[in-house]
């Protein structure tokens, strides 16, 4: 009769620890997403990949130097 609805003598502290871990992970995930958004990874068309592709196209002869410079300027704006 002395256990109650909190899971006995040992249940309540473990529930609190579990909830603290849950909220800490949730807050850390939010901070991580906010940092990645602020760092500009999602806000610009210019990425190392797009510039590398442009360089490869120039080397392969798919575009000339004038087109390369125009596209590079367009991408980095």
C-alpha positions as CSV (number, residue, x, y, z in Angstrom):
1,X,0.0,0.0,0.0
2,X,3.0,2.3,0.4
3,X,4.0,2.4,-3.3
4,X,1.5,4.8,-4.8
5,X,1.3,5.8,-8.4
6,X,4.8,7.1,-8.8
7,X,6.4,3.7,-9.3
8,X,7.4,2.9,-5.8
9,X,10.3,4.3,-3.8
10,X,12.8,4.0,-6.7
11,X,10.6,5.0,-9.6
12,X,10.1,8.7,-9.1
13,X,13.8,9.8,-9.2
14,X,14.4,7.7,-12.3
15,X,11.4,9.4,-14.0
16,X,12.8,12.8,-13.2
17,X,16.3,11.8,-14.6
18,X,14.6,10.5,-17.7
19,X,12.6,13.7,-18.3
20,X,15.8,15.8,-17.7
21,X,17.7,13.8,-20.3
22,X,14.8,14.1,-22.7
23,X,14.6,17.9,-22.4
24,X,18.4,18.2,-22.5
25,X,18.5,16.3,-25.8
26,X,15.6,18.3,-27.2
27,X,17.3,21.6,-26.3
28,X,20.6,20.4,-27.8
29,X,18.9,19.4,-31.0
30,X,17.3,22.8,-31.2
31,X,20.6,24.6,-30.6
32,X,22.3,22.4,-33.2
33,X,19.7,23.2,-35.9
34,X,19.8,26.9,-35.0
35,X,23.6,27.0,-35.3
36,X,23.6,25.3,-38.7
37,X,21.0,27.6,-40.0
38,X,22.8,30.7,-38.7
39,X,26.2,29.6,-40.1
40,X,24.8,30.1,-43.6
41,X,24.8,26.5,-44.8
42,X,21.3,26.8,-46.0
43,X,21.2,30.5,-47.0
44,X,23.5,30.7,-50.0
45,X,23.7,29.1,-53.4
46,X,27.5,29.2,-53.3
47,X,28.8,26.0,-51.9
48,X,32.1,24.3,-52.3
49,X,30.3,21.6,-54.4
50,X,28.8,24.1,-56.8
51,X,32.1,25.9,-57.4
52,X,33.9,22.6,-57.8
53,X,31.4,21.6,-60.4
54,X,31.9,24.9,-62.2
55,X,35.7,24.4,-62.2
56,X,35.3,20.9,-63.5
57,X,33.1,22.1,-66.4
58,X,35.7,24.7,-67.3
59,X,38.5,22.1,-67.3
60,X,36.5,19.7,-69.4
61,X,35.8,22.4,-71.9
62,X,32.1,22.4,-71.4
63,X,32.2,26.2,-70.8
64,X,34.7,28.8,-71.6
65,X,36.5,31.2,-69.2
66,X,34.0,34.0,-69.9
67,X,31.0,31.8,-69.0
68,X,32.9,30.5,-66.0
69,X,33.4,34.0,-64.6
70,X,29.8,34.9,-65.2
71,X,28.4,31.8,-63.5
72,X,30.9,32.1,-60.6
73,X,29.8,35.7,-60.1
74,X,26.1,34.7,-60.2
75,X,26.6,31.8,-57.8
76,X,28.6,33.8,-55.2
77,X,26.1,36.7,-55.0
